[in-house]
Amino acid sequence: MAMNISKKEIDKLNAEVVINLGPSDYEEKVNDAIKKFSAMLLYPDSDQVKFHLA
């Protein structure tokens, strides 16, 4: 679904604006941002990580 914008005039000074978004409107940018930030994460070496259970 592509972005759909509608406007409903309530009176001379007011209107209601409705914006419907589908995955195609944001999915590529969100996935690119996730890839960018995940590349910047630092993961500790597994042998240095110690788990302590109480």
Rosetta constraint file for C-alpha pairs under 8 A:
AtomPair CA 1 CA 21 HARMONIC 7.24 0.50
AtomPair CA 1 CA 22 HARMONIC 4.94 0.50
AtomPair CA 1 CA 23 HARMONIC 7.29 0.50
AtomPair CA 1 CA 24 HARMONIC 6.74 0.50
AtomPair CA 2 CA 21 HARMONIC 6.57 0.50
AtomPair CA 2 CA 22 HARMONIC 5.84 0.50
AtomPair CA 2 CA 24 HARMONIC 6.57 0.50
AtomPair CA 2 CA 25 HARMONIC 6.34 0.50
AtomPair CA 3 CA 19 HARMONIC 7.01 0.50
AtomPair CA 3 CA 20 HARMONIC 5.65 0.50
AtomPair CA 3 CA 21 HARMONIC 4.78 0.50
AtomPair CA 3 CA 22 HARMONIC 6.40 0.50
AtomPair CA 3 CA 25 HARMONIC 6.41 0.50
AtomPair CA 4 CA 19 HARMONIC 5.76 0.50
AtomPair CA 4 CA 20 HARMONIC 5.13 0.50
AtomPair CA 4 CA 21 HARMONIC 6.77 0.50
AtomPair CA 5 CA 17 HARMONIC 7.13 0.50
AtomPair CA 5 CA 18 HARMONIC 5.73 0.50
AtomPair CA 5 CA 19 HARMONIC 4.56 0.50
AtomPair CA 5 CA 20 HARMONIC 6.48 0.50
AtomPair CA 6 CA 17 HARMONIC 5.76 0.50
AtomPair CA 6 CA 18 HARMONIC 5.30 0.50
AtomPair CA 6 CA 19 HARMONIC 6.63 0.50
AtomPair CA 7 CA 15 HARMONIC 6.64 0.50
AtomPair CA 7 CA 16 HARMONIC 5.61 0.50
AtomPair CA 7 CA 17 HARMONIC 4.49 0.50
AtomPair CA 7 CA 18 HARMONIC 6.42 0.50
AtomPair CA 8 CA 15 HARMONIC 5.50 0.50
AtomPair CA 8 CA 16 HARMONIC 5.06 0.50
AtomPair CA 8 CA 17 HARMONIC 6.47 0.50
AtomPair CA 9 CA 14 HARMONIC 6.45 0.50
AtomPair CA 9 CA 15 HARMONIC 4.38 0.50
AtomPair CA 9 CA 16 HARMONIC 6.45 0.50
AtomPair CA 10 CA 14 HARMONIC 5.37 0.50
AtomPair CA 10 CA 15 HARMONIC 4.97 0.50
AtomPair CA 10 CA 16 HARMONIC 6.90 0.50
AtomPair CA 11 CA 15 HARMONIC 6.85 0.50
AtomPair CA 21 CA 25 HARMONIC 6.16 0.50
AtomPair CA 21 CA 26 HARMONIC 7.96 0.50
AtomPair CA 22 CA 26 HARMONIC 7.42 0.50
AtomPair CA 23 CA 27 HARMONIC 5.21 0.50
AtomPair CA 24 CA 28 HARMONIC 7.35 0.50
AtomPair CA 26 CA 30 HARMONIC 6.13 0.50
AtomPair CA 27 CA 31 HARMONIC 6.08 0.50
AtomPair CA 28 CA 32 HARMONIC 6.15 0.50
AtomPair CA 29 CA 33 HARMONIC 6.15 0.50
AtomPair CA 30 CA 34 HARMONIC 6.18 0.50
AtomPair CA 31 CA 35 HARMONIC 6.21 0.50
AtomPair CA 32 CA 36 HARMONIC 6.15 0.50
AtomPair CA 33 CA 37 HARMONIC 6.16 0.50
AtomPair CA 34 CA 38 HARMONIC 5.95 0.50
AtomPair CA 35 CA 39 HARMONIC 6.15 0.50
AtomPair CA 36 CA 40 HARMONIC 6.74 0.50
AtomPair CA 37 CA 41 HARMONIC 6.63 0.50
AtomPair CA 44 CA 48 HARMONIC 6.85 0.50
AtomPair CA 44 CA 49 HARMONIC 6.91 0.50
AtomPair CA 45 CA 49 HARMONIC 6.77 0.50
